[in-house]
Amino acid sequence: MSARALVVDDDSTVRYTLRGMLELAGVTVEEAADGVSALETLETSVFDLVITDVRMPRMGGFELLGKIRERGPSAPRVIVVTAHGTERHAVEAIKSGAYDYFRKPFDIDELKAVVGRALESVRLSGEVERLSGELNLSRSLIFASRAISELAVLVQRVAPRDVTVLLTGESGTGKERVAEAIVAASSRASKPFLRFNCAALTAELAEAELFGHTRGAFTGAVKARPGLFREADGGTILLDEIGELAPLTQAKLLRVLQSGEIRPVGEDRAVRVDVRIIAATHRDLLQLATQGTFREDLYYRLKVVHLRIPPLRERPEDVPVLARHFLSQYSKRFGVGPFQLTPALLDRLSAYDWPGNVRELENAIESAVVLARDEIDDSVLPMPRSTPVPDVPAASVAELKDRVDAYERGLIVQALEANRNNRSQTARALGLARATLLSKMKKYGLATGDESAEAADGDAP
């Protein structure tokens, strides 16, 4: 994609000359006759460079420079054009935040040098932003696709800006993980980050859970509660499945977004809170608004920034790296393997459409690890929905028992590690009698055979 520049000058001849020089260098150019027109253009289009004259009607170059600088790190580079003999303006421009300047009348070599440096600066900044975004998102998501790499850049860009974010995507795509990455890269990273499932409670209980309530405000309210908004004050709340929120609660959430105040159930006074909201849903909120089940004004309040997480079928490059990650994770958890995924198996996994997305892939790999004997093969991978499930031969019943035993052994190994080989604690963690645990450990070759050691690991009955 070619670089984009906005040329701002009240002299159409100058604009024409600059356009010609820039287009010869492969830059896409738009024009504006003054600072006011330039700002209007910047509202609707994205540019890498703004090249502006100093003296113009309505709004001059220095005022325009100040307005652009207010846009923060993502603002375009600004190059100021000065008349010959006004070096003072050039120095003032640099001090005010301009990237560089050049003089009228134009020297083509000087123009190329200045524009070239600015575009290289833009390229390097974009690369740094991309790498920073990928590093941040990689702490929450495993990916190799360009689609998620581009999402990482957007996450990195929006995270420091204290705005409401709407995350959309099918179930299992990783919306909560993206929310975690936004919080981690924000100024609220060290403050509370609370999650609330809007589909989990009735309207009355959801309102009380979010905004708090006084004692006796409703049946069962035996004591007052501050609510999630007050608990998250200064931090962030993820409102998961926001499309399921009851209409009455939607109205109260809208008031919070508009005023920054909550009113606990049973109280007459409002309480001011400072909470950033990230909303997530797998549903089309605009369609719900059209149907009358979701408030349109709330939708637009939530959709200050909208990030869509693509489904796994749109990014098959992510399937192999995710599959290997889950394979390593569950092999270690169950104390089996190590296993390898052959190229043929990876091709099969990548060709499947994964209607349940990353969550379905994770569950499939977990199941494969549990059921595998010496290797991961087709027999333990999920079958595509279009393929009929084959009849299970009678001979495989014994094989299934072996695999269930391997799964149970893995759970015991994991529990022993978690409890530092304390068998009494391990038995409680697994919900087993201690004697039953010892019996199973002997069965799977995990017991030491030292009865005195078995009786002395802390709190044996």
C-alpha positions in Angstrom: 0.0 0.0 0.0 1.4 3.4 -1.0 2.0 6.2 1.5 -0.7 8.9 1.7 0.0 12.6 2.0 -2.3 15.6 2.6 -1.0 18.8 1.0 -2.4 22.0 2.6 -1.8 25.3 0.9 -4.1 28.2 -0.1 -2.2 28.5 -3.4 -3.5 26.0 -5.9 -0.3 26.2 -8.0 1.8 25.2 -5.0 -0.6 22.3 -4.3 -0.4 21.2 -8.0 3.4 21.3 -7.9 3.7 19.4 -4.7 1.2 16.8 -5.9 3.2 16.2 -9.0 6.5 15.8 -7.2 5.0 13.4 -4.6 3.1 11.3 -7.0 6.3 10.8 -9.0 7.7 9.4 -5.8 4.8 6.9 -5.5 2.8 8.8 -2.8 -1.0 9.1 -3.0 -2.0 12.8 -2.5 -5.1 14.7 -1.4 -5.4 18.5 -1.1 -6.8 21.1 1.2 -6.9 24.9 0.8 -6.5 25.7 4.5 -6.3 24.3 8.0 -10.0 24.0 8.5 -10.5 22.0 5.3 -7.5 19.9 6.3 -9.0 18.9 9.7 -12.3 17.9 8.0 -10.3 15.7 5.6 -8.3 14.2 8.5 -11.6 13.2 10.2 -12.6 10.9 7.3 -9.2 9.7 6.0 -5.9 8.4 7.3 -2.6 9.9 6.2 1.0 9.2 6.8 2.1 12.8 6.1 0.6 16.3 6.2 2.6 18.9 4.3 1.3 22.4 5.2 2.1 26.0 4.5 2.4 28.4 7.4 0.2 31.4 6.3 -3.3 30.5 5.2 -6.8 31.9 5.7 -9.2 30.6 8.4 -6.5 28.4 10.0 -2.7 28.7 9.5 -0.1 25.9 9.6 1.0 26.3 13.2 -2.6 26.0 14.5 -3.2 23.0 12.3 0.0 21.5 13.6 -1.2 21.9 17.2 -4.6 20.3 16.3 -2.9 17.3 14.7 -0.5 16.8 17.6 -3.5 16.5 19.9 -4.3 13.2 18.1 -1.4 11.5 19.9 1.2 9.0 18.7 -0.9 7.8 15.8 -1.1 11.2 14.2 0.5 11.7 10.8 4.0 13.3 10.5 3.7 17.0 9.7 6.1 18.8 7.4 6.0 22.6 7.3 6.7 24.6 4.2 8.4 27.9 4.8 9.2 30.8 2.5 12.8 31.6 1.8 14.2 33.8 4.5 11.8 32.7 7.3 14.1 30.2 9.0 12.6 31.5 12.3 9.3 29.8 11.3 11.2 26.6 10.6 12.7 26.5 14.1 9.4 27.4 15.6 7.7 24.6 13.7 10.2 22.0 14.9 9.8 23.1 18.5 6.0 22.8 18.1 6.3 19.2 17.0 6.7 19.3 13.2 8.7 16.4 11.9 10.7 18.5 9.4 10.4 21.5 7.0 11.5 22.6 3.6 11.6 26.0 1.8 9.9 27.6 -1.1 10.8 27.7 -3.9 11.1 24.0 -3.9 14.3 22.1 -4.5 13.3 18.7 -5.8 16.2 16.9 -4.1 15.5 18.6 -0.7 11.8 17.7 -1.0 12.6 14.1 -1.8 15.1 13.9 1.1 12.6 15.4 3.7 9.7 13.3 2.5 11.8 10.1 2.4 13.0 10.6 6.0 9.4 11.2 7.1 8.1 8.1 5.3 10.9 6.0 6.8 10.0 7.3 10.2 6.4 6.3 9.6 7.4 2.8 8.4 9.7 2.2 11.4 7.0 3.5 13.9 4.5 1.1 12.3 6.9 -1.8 12.6 7.5 -1.0 16.2 3.7 -0.8 16.8 3.2 -4.1 15.1 5.9 -5.9 17.0 4.7 -4.4 20.3 1.1 -5.3 19.6 2.1 -8.9 18.6 4.2 -9.2 21.8 1.3 -7.9 24.0 -1.4 -10.1 22.3 0.9 -13.2 22.3 0.7 -13.2 26.1 -3.0 -14.0 25.8 -3.3 -15.6 22.4 -1.3 -18.1 20.3 -1.3 -17.1 16.6 0.7 -17.0 13.4 -1.9 -15.5 11.0 -1.8 -12.0 9.5 -5.4 -11.5 10.6 -4.6 -11.7 14.3 -1.3 -9.8 13.7 -3.4 -6.9 12.3 -5.8 -7.2 15.3 -2.7 -7.0 17.6 -1.8 -3.6 16.1 -5.4 -2.3 16.7 -5.3 -3.7 20.3 -2.0 -1.9 20.9 -3.3 1.3 19.4 -6.6 1.4 21.4 -5.4 0.0 24.7 -3.8 3.2 26.0 -6.8 5.3 24.9 -9.4 5.3 27.7 -12.4 4.5 25.5 -15.1 1.9 25.5 -14.4 -1.1 23.3 -16.8 -3.6 21.7 -15.4 -7.0 20.9 -17.4 -9.2 18.5 -16.8 -12.7 17.3 -18.2 -16.2 17.3 -18.1 -18.2 20.5 -14.7 -19.6 21.2 -12.7 -17.1 19.2 -10.9 -15.6 22.2 -12.7 -12.4 23.0 -11.9 -12.6 26.7 -8.2 -13.1 25.8 -8.3 -10.0 23.6 -9.9 -8.0 26.5 -7.0 -9.2 28.8 -4.5 -7.9 26.2 -6.2 -4.5 26.1 -6.2 -4.2 29.9 -2.5 -5.3 30.1 -1.4 -2.5 27.7 -3.6 0.2 29.3 -2.9 2.7 32.0 -5.3 0.6 34.2 -3.2 -2.6 34.1 -2.5 -2.5 37.8 -6.1 -1.7 38.7 -9.0 -4.2 39.2 -10.1 -6.1 36.1 -13.5 -7.7 36.7 -15.6 -9.9 34.4 -19.4 -10.2 34.4 -21.4 -12.7 32.3 -24.6 -10.8 31.3 -26.4 -14.0 30.5 -25.8 -15.6 33.9 -28.3 -13.8 36.1 -31.9 -12.5 36.1 -32.4 -8.8 35.5 -32.9 -7.9 39.2 -29.8 -9.9 40.3 -27.7 -8.6 37.4 -28.5 -5.0 38.4 -27.6 -5.6 42.0 -24.4 -7.4 41.0 -23.3 -4.6 38.8 -24.4 -1.5 40.7 -24.6 -2.8 44.2 -27.5 -2.8 46.7 -28.5 -1.9 50.2 -29.5 -4.4 52.9 -33.1 -5.5 52.4 -33.3 -3.9 48.9 -34.9 -7.2 47.6 -35.7 -10.7 48.9 -32.5 -12.4 49.9 -30.4 -9.2 50.2 -29.4 -9.9 53.8 -26.4 -7.5 53.6 -25.3 -4.6 51.5 -23.0 -5.1 48.6 -20.9 -2.5 46.7 -21.4 -4.0 43.3 -18.8 -4.6 40.5 -18.6 -1.0 39.3 -17.5 0.2 42.8 -15.2 -2.8 43.2 -13.6 -2.0 39.8 -13.3 1.8 40.4 -10.2 3.0 38.6 -10.0 -0.3 36.6 -11.9 -2.2 33.9 -15.0 -4.3 33.6 -15.6 -6.9 30.9 -19.3 -7.3 30.2 -19.4 -10.6 28.4 -22.4 -11.6 26.3 -23.7 -8.0 26.5 -26.4 -8.9 24.0 -28.2 -10.9 26.7 -28.5 -8.0 29.1 -32.1 -7.3 30.2 -33.7 -4.0 28.8 -34.0 -2.4 32.2 -30.3 -3.1 33.0 -29.4 -1.8 29.5 -31.0 1.6 30.4 -29.1 1.8 33.7 -25.8 0.9 32.0 -26.4 3.6 29.4 -26.7 6.1 32.2 -23.4 5.0 33.7 -21.7 5.5 30.3 -23.3 8.9 29.9 -22.8 10.2 33.4 -20.1 8.1 35.1 -22.5 7.5 38.0 -24.2 4.4 39.4 -27.3 4.2 41.6 -27.2 1.1 43.9 -30.5 -0.8 44.2 -32.3 0.6 47.3 -30.3 3.9 47.4 -31.5 7.4 46.4 -28.1 8.9 45.9 -25.8 8.4 42.9 -22.2 7.3 43.3 -19.5 8.4 40.9 -17.2 5.7 39.5 -14.3 5.7 37.1 -14.5 2.4 35.2 -13.5 1.5 31.6 -15.9 -0.8 29.9 -15.1 -3.6 27.4 -18.1 -5.3 26.1 -18.1 -8.7 24.2 -20.7 -10.5 22.3 -21.1 -13.2 19.6 -24.4 -11.6 18.5 -25.2 -8.9 16.0 -26.1 -6.0 18.3 -27.3 -3.8 15.5 -29.7 -6.5 14.3 -30.9 -6.9 17.9 -31.5 -3.1 18.1 -33.5 -3.3 14.9 -35.6 -6.1 16.4 -36.1 -4.0 19.6 -34.3 -6.2 22.0 -31.2 -4.1 22.4 -31.0 -0.3 22.8 -29.6 1.4 19.7 -28.3 4.3 21.8 -26.4 1.8 24.1 -25.0 0.1 21.0 -23.4 3.3 19.7 -22.2 4.1 23.2 -20.4 0.7 23.4 -19.1 0.9 19.8 -16.6 3.7 20.3 -14.0 1.2 19.1 -15.2 -2.0 17.5 -12.8 -5.0 17.2 -13.9 -8.1 15.4 -12.1 -11.4 16.3 -12.1 -13.6 13.2 -13.2 -17.2 13.5 -10.6 -19.9 13.2 -11.8 -21.0 9.7 -10.7 -17.5 8.4 -7.2 -18.0 9.8 -6.2 -21.6 9.2 -2.5 -20.6 9.6 -3.2 -20.5 13.4 -4.4 -24.1 13.6 -1.0 -25.8 13.6 0.6 -23.5 16.2 -2.5 -23.7 18.4 -2.6 -27.5 18.1 1.1 -27.9 19.0 0.6 -25.6 22.0 -2.4 -27.5 23.3 -0.6 -30.8 22.6 2.3 -29.8 24.8 0.0 -28.4 27.5 -2.1 -31.5 27.9 0.7 -34.0 27.5 2.4 -32.3 30.4 -0.8 -32.1 32.4 -1.7 -35.7 32.0 1.9 -37.0 32.3 1.8 -38.8 28.9 3.7 -38.4 25.6 5.6 -36.6 24.2 3.5 -36.8 21.1 4.0 -35.3 17.6 1.5 -34.1 15.0 2.5 -35.4 11.6 2.1 -33.0 8.5 -0.8 -35.1 7.3 -2.6 -34.7 10.7 -1.9 -31.0 10.7 -3.3 -30.7 7.2 -6.5 -32.5 8.3 -6.8 -30.1 11.3 -6.3 -27.1 9.1 -8.9 -28.3 6.6 -11.6 -28.6 9.2 -13.8 -25.6 9.6 -13.9 -25.6 13.5 -17.4 -24.3 14.1 -16.5 -24.1 17.8 -13.3 -22.2 17.0 -10.3 -22.2 19.3 -12.3 -23.7 22.2 -13.3 -26.7 20.0 -9.7 -27.2 18.8 -8.5 -27.2 22.4 -11.1 -29.7 23.5 -10.2 -31.9 20.5 -6.5 -31.9 21.3 -7.2 -32.6 25.0 -9.4 -35.6 24.0 -6.7 -36.8 21.5 -4.0 -36.7 24.2 -6.2 -38.6 26.7 -7.2 -41.3 24.1 -3.8 -41.7 22.4 -1.6 -44.7 23.1 1.8 -44.4 21.4 1.0 -41.6 19.0 -1.7 -39.1 17.9 -3.5 -40.7 14.9 -6.7 -40.3 12.9 -8.6 -42.5 15.3 -8.4 -40.0 18.2 -9.1 -36.8 16.1 -12.6 -35.3 15.8 -14.4 -36.2 12.6 -15.8 -33.4 10.4 -19.5 -33.1 10.8 -20.1 -34.1 7.2 -18.4 -37.5 7.8 -20.4 -40.3 9.4 -19.0 -41.7 12.6 -17.8 -45.2 11.9 -19.0 -48.2 13.9 -16.7 -49.1 16.8 -15.4 -52.7 16.5 -15.8 -54.9 19.5 -12.1 -55.3 19.7 -11.6 -51.7 20.5 -13.5 -51.9 23.9 -10.3 -53.2 25.6 -8.3 -50.5 23.8 -10.8 -47.9 25.2 -10.2 -49.2 28.7 -6.5 -48.7 28.3 -7.0 -45.1 27.2 -9.3 -44.3 30.1 -6.7 -45.7 32.4 -4.1 -43.5 30.8 -6.4 -40.5 31.4 -6.9 -41.4 35.1 -3.2 -42.0 35.5 -2.5 -38.5 34.1 -5.0 -36.9 36.5 -3.3 -38.6 39.4 0.2 -37.5 38.3 -1.0 -34.0 37.9 -2.7 -33.9 41.4 0.4 -35.4 43.0 2.6 -32.7 41.5 0.2 -30.0 42.6 0.2 -31.3 46.1 4.0 -32.0 46.3 3.3 -35.8 46.5 1.3 -35.5 49.7 -1.0 -38.4 49.3 -3.6 -37.3 51.8 -4.0 -33.9 50.2 -4.0 -35.4 46.8 -6.8 -37.8 47.7 -8.9 -34.9 49.0 -8.2 -32.9 45.8 -9.4 -35.8 43.7 -12.3 -36.6 45.9 -11.0 -40.1 46.7 -10.4 -42.0 49.9 -6.7 -42.2 50.7 -6.8 -46.0 50.5 -8.4 -45.8 47.0 -5.7 -43.4 45.9 -2.9 -45.7 47.1 -4.5 -48.6 45.3 -4.7 -46.7 42.0 -1.1 -45.5 42.4 0.1 -49.1 42.8 -2.0 -50.1 39.7 -0.4 -47.4 37.6 3.1 -47.9 38.9 3.2 -44.7 40.8 3.5 -46.1 44.4 6.9 -46.5 46.0 6.0 -49.7 47.8 7.3 -48.1 51.0 4.3 -48.5 53.4 6.0 -46.5 56.1 6.4 -43.6 53.7 2.8 -43.9 52.7 1.7 -43.6 56.3 3.9 -40.6 57.1 3.1 -38.0 54.5 1.5 -35.5 56.9 -2.0 -36.4 57.9 -2.8 -40.0 57.1 -5.9 -41.3 58.8 
